[in-house]
Amino acid sequence: MQTIRFKSSHRDLSPLLTGAAVTAGCVGALFALLDLSSPVRGPLTLFFLVAAPAAALAPWLRGLDPWGRVLASVSAALVVDLLVAQAMLALHVWSVRGGVAAVAGISSVIFLSALARR
């Protein structure tokens, strides 16, 4: 008797889901930076504010198991967001555009430092 095995499609959808997440984050950042009004501006901008620092911090956490890495990078992303907001409020320079730009800049620096370390 022969056993029929099904291939897992989880590996096949991973690049597609990654591309959709990157696109959603970029659209959210553009909506905020260009001050475009849309019903999805808030959720997509919030997604960018959490996903960009989390993705930038993930290479620094290679030693953790996958779920621990996700939890630690999302927690660190929230810390980055809160520190940016607190610094901007303390300096009286708060704006949505400035916050999104600051988080994007800090995320870029963190990600580039991880690439330079390799």
C-alpha positions, -999 to 999 in steps of 0.1 A, spaced: 0 0 0 13 34 -9 11 65 13 0 97 -3 19 127 11 9 163 6 34 190 4 31 218 29 22 250 12 34 270 42 69 274 26 54 284 -7 33 313 8 61 327 29 76 350 2 41 361 -8 32 371 28 65 388 33 60 409 2 24 418 12 37 429 47 64 450 32 40 466 7 15 473 35 42 489 57 55 511 28 20 522 19 13 531 55 45 551 57 37 569 25 1 577 36 15 593 68 44 611 51 23 625 23 -6 633 45 -31 614 23 -65 608 38 -78 572 35 -97 549 58 -67 525 59 -42 552 67 -43 546 105 -40 508 105 -13 507 78 7 534 96 4 516 129 16 484 111 46 502 97 54 517 131 56 482 146 69 461 117 98 483 106 117 483 139 108 447 145 122 436 111 153 458 117 159 443 151 153 406 141 188 400 127 203 409 161 183 381 177 195 352 156 203 330 186 166 328 198 140 303 187 115 317 162 87 325 186 111 341 211 126 361 183 92 374 172 82 383 207 115 400 215 116 420 183 80 432 186 87 442 222 118 461 212 99 477 183 74 491 208 102 504 230 117 522 200 83 537 191 77 548 227 112 563 230 108 583 198 74 596 209 87 605 243 118 623 229 97 642 204 72 653 230 99 663 254 115 685 227 81 699 217 86 688 181 58 662 179 42 655 145 29 624 128 52 629 98 82 635 120 75 604 141 72 581 111 104 596 96 122 592 129 111 555 133 121 548 97 155 564 102 162 546 134 150 513 118 173 519 89 203 525 111 196 494 132 192 473 101 223 486 84 244 481 116 232 444 116 243 441 79 277 457 87 282 433 115 279 404 92 
